[in-house]
Amino acid sequence: MLADCLARADGDHRAAYARYERRMRPFVALNQALATENPGGPASEESVERAKNALSLDG
């Protein structure tokens, strides 16, 4: 993902990192939320599926 963002940025690493952040943020946020959803127990299957599918390689 990072390599793709860097390749598309025409040498502008700041733009590449900003793009990477925008693309990764939903995935990271949903996966971090899994840790606190159900303290002492597993996260719901729905939350796990949503987190797994939050990353899009198109874009």
N, C-alpha and C positions, 0 to 999 in steps of 0.2 A: 504494500500500500504506500509506504513512504517512498520507495523507489519510483513508483508510478507518479506520485505527486512531484517529485524532483524532476523527473524526465519531462513532464508537461509544463514546467515552470520557466523554460528557456533561460536557465541560469539564475533566476530570482529565487534564492533559497527562502526568503521571508514569505513570499507568496506560496511556495511549496509547503512550508510548515503550517501556514494558515489554512490551506486546503486540507492538509492531513488532519489538523485539529477538527475542522468542520465534519470531515468524513468519519473520524473515529469517535467523536464525542458521544453520539447516541449509543453506540456499542459499549463504550466504557461506562457511561452513566447507568445503563440498565444492568450491566454485570456487577457494578459496585452495589447497586440497590439489592441484589440478591442476598448479599451478606447480612443485611439488616431486616429483610422482609419478615422473617420468622425466627427470631433469636432462639437458639437452642434446638431448632428443627430445620427441616429442608424447606427450600423455597417451593412455591407452587409450580406445577408442571407448566401452567400457562405463562408464568413469569420467566421460567427457564427457556421456553420456546421463543418468547418475545426477545429475550436477550440474545439467543443464538442467531436470530434472524435480523438483528439490528444493524449488521454490517453489510453494506452494499459495495461490491467491487466495481460497479458501473458508475463511473462518475467523476 
